[in-house]
Amino acid sequence: MALPKSLRGKLSLPVVGAPLFIISNPDLVIAQCKAGVIGSFPALNARPIEVLDEWLTRITEELDAHNQANPDSPAAPYAVNQIVHNSNDRLMHDVEMCVKYKVPVVITSLGARPEVFEAIHSYGGICLHDVINNRFAHKAIEKGADGLICVAAGAGGHAGTLSPMAFIQEVREWFDGPVLLSGAIATGDGVLAAQAMGADLAYLGSAFIATEEANADPAYKQALVDYAASDIVYTNLFTGVHGNYLKPSIEAAGMDPDNLPESDPSKMNFGSGGSSKSKAWKDIWGCGQGINAIKSVAPVAEFVAKLRTEYDAAKQRIL
């Protein structure tokens, strides 16, 4: 295992809850951390910009209070996701907020910029960068990232096309630092499989949408219970970046999910005023291929307990 000291022994299960546009909020993050897994949210979810300070205050205070009341079972660290893109006009403000609150883990997406990594390193924070292939992985480490999130085929939202087995093997051939794996992982068995392949932690997103704390439409949550991998479509139409989405939500928007046009990546916009992207995540539902494993909408604590039971059973089965 290649986890940094600040994360070793801090998790009850080797899982990170991926940051989910619109859906991740303090309720979800706090519940994830209290359950013993790293909870995260995109900084851009806190709108208007002043709300980020409020969210970080609440998360910090509630987790501190939990830790004082439960010294034998402290909460896991939390993470904030930064979209490193030229159109994100609040990036450096949001990074400064992470420095102010000494956010333990910062997840960067789309771009890898040394000044962002340096800011987080200034107080001892950890930077994990999400990548969809080995070339981007090399670039991220060269620019100062501490670890990698390998977003493989089948992951919800923005995702790559590489097999998780091939991706992890390529990265582990040259990188011995922290590696997380994403791609249709929704069970404890999948978490153990990610570790067996060489990942330190599993990176789960879609399964957390179907939790009571998630800020998602009830119909969205139920859709994850009702549908399976064959109901997922891979397209770049909605944000300019290829990702996986639920076909029924595309049909509900009046489009044919089997005949979608290509989008122009140069039209991506992550500005503080919002864009069509926000509508995409609200009305066109991002989702990974692992949803057949989701059988009900449940509290985060219950879902993580289920993951832990499955993880332990899988260990017993193969060891």
C-alpha positions as CSV (number, residue, x, y, z in Angstrom):
1,M,0.0,0.0,0.0
2,A,1.2,3.5,-0.8
3,L,-1.1,5.7,1.3
4,P,0.5,8.8,2.9
5,K,0.8,8.8,6.6
6,S,-2.0,11.3,7.0
7,L,-4.5,8.7,5.6
8,R,-3.1,5.5,7.1
9,G,-5.3,3.9,9.7
10,K,-7.9,6.7,9.2
11,L,-10.5,4.7,7.2
12,S,-12.7,1.8,8.2
13,L,-12.9,0.8,4.6
14,P,-10.6,1.6,1.7
15,V,-13.1,3.8,0.0
16,V,-13.4,7.4,-1.2
17,G,-16.8,8.9,-2.1
18,A,-16.3,10.7,-5.4
19,P,-17.3,14.3,-5.7
20,L,-20.7,14.5,-7.4
21,F,-21.8,17.7,-9.2
22,I,-25.0,19.2,-7.5
23,I,-25.4,16.0,-5.4
24,S,-22.5,16.2,-3.0
25,N,-23.2,18.5,-0.1
26,P,-22.2,18.8,3.6
27,D,-24.8,16.3,4.7
28,L,-23.4,13.6,2.4
29,V,-19.8,14.4,3.1
30,I,-20.2,14.4,6.9
31,A,-22.2,11.1,6.8
32,Q,-19.5,9.5,4.6
33,C,-16.7,10.6,6.9
34,K,-18.5,9.5,10.0
35,A,-19.1,6.1,8.4
36,G,-15.3,5.8,8.0
37,V,-14.8,6.6,4.3
38,I,-13.5,9.8,2.7
39,G,-16.3,12.1,1.7
40,S,-15.8,14.7,-0.9
41,F,-17.6,17.5,-2.8
42,P,-16.9,19.8,-5.8
43,A,-16.0,23.3,-4.6
44,L,-18.3,24.6,-7.4
45,N,-21.3,23.0,-5.7
46,A,-21.1,25.7,-3.1
47,R,-22.9,28.5,-4.8
48,P,-22.8,31.5,-4.6
49,I,-19.0,31.6,-3.9
50,E,-19.5,32.7,-0.2
51,V,-21.2,29.4,0.6
52,L,-18.0,27.5,0.3
53,D,-16.7,29.2,3.5
54,E,-19.9,28.2,5.3
55,W,-19.7,24.6,4.0
56,L,-16.1,24.2,5.1
57,T,-16.9,25.7,8.5
58,R,-19.7,23.2,9.1
59,I,-17.9,20.2,7.9
60,T,-14.8,21.0,10.0
61,E,-16.8,21.7,13.2
62,E,-19.1,18.7,12.9
63,L,-16.3,16.3,12.2
64,D,-14.3,17.7,15.1
65,A,-17.2,17.4,17.4
66,H,-17.7,13.8,16.3
67,N,-14.1,13.0,16.9
68,Q,-14.2,14.4,20.4
69,A,-17.3,12.4,21.2
70,N,-16.0,9.2,19.6
71,P,-12.2,9.0,20.2
72,D,-12.3,5.2,19.4
73,S,-14.0,5.7,16.1
74,P,-13.0,9.0,14.6
75,A,-14.3,10.2,11.3
76,A,-12.3,9.8,8.1
77,P,-10.7,12.8,6.5
78,Y,-12.7,14.8,3.9
79,A,-11.8,16.1,0.4
80,V,-12.6,19.0,-1.9
81,N,-12.7,18.7,-5.7
82,Q,-11.3,21.6,-7.7
83,I,-12.1,21.9,-11.4
84,V,-8.8,23.2,-12.9
85,H,-10.1,24.7,-16.1
86,N,-9.6,28.2,-17.7
87,S,-13.3,28.9,-17.5
88,N,-13.4,28.3,-13.7
89,D,-13.0,31.9,-12.6
90,R,-13.2,31.1,-8.9
91,L,-10.5,28.4,-8.8
92,M,-7.8,30.3,-6.9
93,H,-10.4,31.7,-4.4
94,D,-11.6,28.1,-3.8
95,V,-8.0,26.9,-3.4
96,E,-7.4,29.7,-0.9
97,M,-10.4,28.4,1.1
98,C,-8.8,25.0,1.1
99,V,-5.6,26.5,2.5
100,K,-7.6,28.4,5.1
101,Y,-9.3,25.3,6.4
102,K,-6.4,23.0,5.8
103,V,-8.5,20.6,3.8
104,P,-6.8,17.2,4.2
105,V,-7.3,16.0,0.6
106,V,-7.8,18.0,-2.6
107,I,-9.0,16.2,-5.8
108,T,-8.1,18.0,-9.0
109,S,-9.9,17.4,-12.3
110,L,-9.3,18.3,-16.0
111,G,-6.1,20.3,-15.5
112,A,-2.9,19.8,-13.5
113,R,-1.4,23.1,-12.4
114,P,1.8,23.3,-10.2
115,E,0.5,26.4,-8.4
116,V,-2.6,24.6,-7.2
117,F,-0.5,21.6,-5.9
118,E,2.0,24.0,-4.2
119,A,-0.8,25.8,-2.4
120,I,-2.2,22.6,-1.0
121,H,1.2,21.3,-0.1
122,S,1.9,24.5,1.9
123,Y,0.0,23.2,4.9
124,G,0.6,19.4,4.3
125,G,-2.5,18.7,2.3
126,I,-2.6,15.8,-0.2
127,C,-3.3,16.3,-3.9
128,L,-5.0,13.5,-6.0
129,H,-5.5,14.1,-9.7
130,D,-8.1,12.2,-11.7
131,V,-6.9,10.8,-15.1
132,I,-8.3,8.7,-17.9
133,N,-5.1,7.4,-19.3
134,N,-1.4,6.8,-18.6
135,R,-0.2,9.9,-20.5
136,F,-2.3,12.2,-18.3
137,A,-1.1,10.3,-15.3
138,H,2.5,11.0,-16.1
139,K,1.7,14.7,-16.6
140,A,-0.1,15.0,-13.3
141,I,2.8,13.5,-11.3
142,E,5.4,15.6,-13.2
143,K,3.5,18.7,-12.3
144,G,3.3,17.9,-8.6
145,A,0.3,15.7,-7.8
146,D,0.8,13.3,-4.9
147,G,-1.4,10.5,-6.2
148,L,-3.7,9.5,-9.1
149,I,-7.3,8.6,-9.5
150,C,-7.6,6.2,-12.4
151,V,-11.1,6.8,-13.9
152,A,-11.6,3.7,-15.9
153,A,-14.4,2.4,-18.2
154,G,-17.8,2.2,-16.6
155,A,-17.3,5.1,-14.1
156,G,-20.2,7.5,-13.7
157,G,-20.1,11.0,-15.0
158,H,-16.8,12.0,-16.7
159,A,-15.0,8.7,-17.5
160,G,-12.4,7.1,-19.6
161,T,-12.5,4.0,-21.8
162,L,-9.6,1.9,-20.5
163,S,-10.2,-1.4,-18.7
164,P,-9.4,-1.0,-15.0
165,M,-7.1,-4.0,-15.1
166,A,-5.1,-2.5,-18.0
167,F,-5.1,1.0,-16.6
168,I,-3.8,0.0,-13.1
169,Q,-1.1,-2.2,-14.6
170,E,0.2,0.6,-16.8
171,V,0.3,3.1,-13.9
172,R,1.8,0.7,-11.4
173,E,4.6,-0.1,-13.8
174,W,6.2,3.2,-13.0
175,F,4.3,4.8,-10.1
176,D,4.4,3.6,-6.5
177,G,2.5,6.4,-4.9
178,P,-1.2,6.6,-3.9
179,V,-3.6,5.2,-6.6
180,L,-7.4,5.2,-6.5
181,L,-9.5,3.2,-9.0
182,S,-12.9,4.2,-10.3
183,G,-15.1,2.3,-12.7
184,A,-18.4,0.6,-11.9
185,I,-17.4,-0.2,-8.3
186,A,-20.6,-0.5,-6.2
187,T,-19.9,-3.5,-3.9
188,G,-17.5,-4.5,-1.2
189,D,-16.3,-7.2,-3.7
190,G,-15.4,-4.5,-6.1
191,V,-13.5,-2.6,-3.5
192,L,-11.4,-5.7,-2.7
193,A,-10.9,-6.3,-6.4
194,A,-9.5,-2.8,-6.9
195,Q,-7.0,-3.4,-4.2
196,A,-6.1,-6.8,-5.7
197,M,-5.3,-5.1,-9.0
198,G,-3.0,-2.6,-7.3
199,A,-5.1,0.3,-6.1
200,D,-4.8,1.6,-2.6
201,L,-8.4,2.8,-2.5
202,A,-11.6,2.4,-4.4
203,Y,-13.4,5.5,-5.7
204,L,-17.2,5.2,-5.6
205,G,-19.6,7.8,-6.9
206,S,-22.9,6.5,-8.4
207,A,-23.8,4.2,-5.4
208,F,-23.7,7.2,-3.1
209,I,-26.4,9.0,-5.2
210,A,-28.9,6.4,-3.9
211,T,-28.4,7.5,-0.3
212,E,-30.8,9.5,1.8
213,E,-28.2,12.3,2.4
214,A,-27.5,12.9,-1.3
215,N,-28.9,16.1,-2.8
216,A,-30.5,14.3,-5.7
217,D,-34.1,14.2,-7.1
218,P,-35.9,11.2,-5.6
219,A,-36.6,10.0,-9.1
220,Y,-32.9,10.0,-9.8
221,K,-32.2,7.9,-6.8
222,Q,-34.9,5.5,-7.7
223,A,-33.6,5.2,-11.2
224,L,-30.3,3.8,-9.9
225,V,-32.3,1.1,-8.2
226,D,-34.4,0.4,-11.2
227,Y,-31.8,0.3,-14.1
228,A,-28.6,-1.6,-15.0
229,A,-25.5,-1.3,-17.1
230,S,-27.4,-1.6,-20.4
231,D,-29.2,1.6,-19.5
232,I,-26.0,3.7,-19.5
233,V,-24.8,5.7,-22.5
234,Y,-21.3,7.2,-23.1
235,T,-21.3,10.7,-24.7
236,N,-19.6,14.1,-24.6
237,L,-22.7,16.0,-25.7
238,F,-23.7,17.5,-22.4
239,T,-20.4,18.9,-21.1
240,G,-17.8,18.6,-23.8
241,V,-16.1,15.7,-21.9
242,H,-17.1,12.1,-22.4
243,G,-19.1,10.6,-19.6
244,N,-21.7,8.0,-18.7
245,Y,-25.3,8.9,-18.2
246,L,-28.7,7.2,-17.7
247,K,-30.5,6.7,-20.9
248,P,-34.0,7.3,-19.4
249,S,-33.0,10.8,-18.3
250,I,-31.8,11.6,-21.9
251,E,-35.1,10.2,-23.3
252,A,-37.0,12.3,-20.8
253,A,-35.2,15.4,-22.2
254,G,-36.6,14.6,-25.6
255,M,-33.4,13.1,-27.1
256,D,-32.6,9.8,-28.6
257,P,-29.8,8.3,-26.5
258,D,-28.8,6.0,-29.3
259,N,-28.3,8.8,-31.8
260,L,-26.6,11.7,-30.0
261,P,-24.3,14.2,-31.8
262,E,-20.8,14.9,-30.7
263,S,-20.1,18.1,-28.7
264,D,-17.4,20.7,-29.2
265,P,-15.0,20.4,-26.2
266,S,-14.0,24.0,-26.5
267,K,-17.5,25.0,-25.4
268,M,-16.9,23.8,-21.8
269,N,-17.7,26.4,-19.2
270,F,-17.2,26.1,-15.5
271,G,-17.6,29.8,-14.7
272,S,-19.1,30.9,-11.4
273,G,-22.2,32.1,-13.1
274,G,-23.0,28.5,-14.1
275,S,-23.7,27.1,-17.6
276,S,-25.6,24.5,-19.4
277,K,-23.3,22.0,-17.6
278,S,-25.3,22.5,-14.4
279,K,-28.5,21.7,-16.2
280,A,-26.8,18.6,-17.6
281,W,-26.1,17.2,-14.2
282,K,-29.5,18.2,-12.9
283,D,-31.6,16.9,-15.8
284,I,-29.3,14.5,-17.6
285,W,-28.3,12.1,-14.9
286,G,-24.7,11.0,-14.7
287,C,-24.3,7.3,-13.7
288,G,-21.8,4.5,-13.8
289,Q,-22.3,0.9,-15.1
290,G,-22.3,-0.7,-11.6
291,I,-25.8,0.3,-10.7
292,N,-27.3,-3.2,-10.9
293,A,-25.8,-3.7,-7.4
294,I,-28.0,-0.9,-6.0
295,K,-31.2,-2.4,-4.6
296,S,-32.5,0.4,-2.4
297,V,-32.1,4.0,-1.3
298,A,-30.6,3.9,2.2
299,P,-28.7,6.1,4.6
300,V,-24.9,6.4,4.0
301,A,-24.1,4.6,7.2
302,E,-26.2,1.6,6.2
303,F,-24.7,1.5,2.7
304,V,-21.1,1.7,4.0
305,A,-21.9,-1.1,6.5
306,K,-23.2,-3.2,3.6
307,L,-20.0,-2.5,1.7
308,R,-17.9,-3.5,4.7
309,T,-19.8,-6.8,5.1
310,E,-19.4,-7.6,1.4
311,Y,-15.7,-6.7,1.6
312,D,-15.0,-8.9,4.6
313,A,-17.0,-11.8,3.0
314,A,-15.0,-11.5,-0.3
315,K,-11.8,-11.6,1.7
316,Q,-12.8,-14.8,3.5
317,R,-13.9,-16.3,0.2
318,I,-10.6,-15.9,-1.6
319,L,-8.0,-16.0,1.1
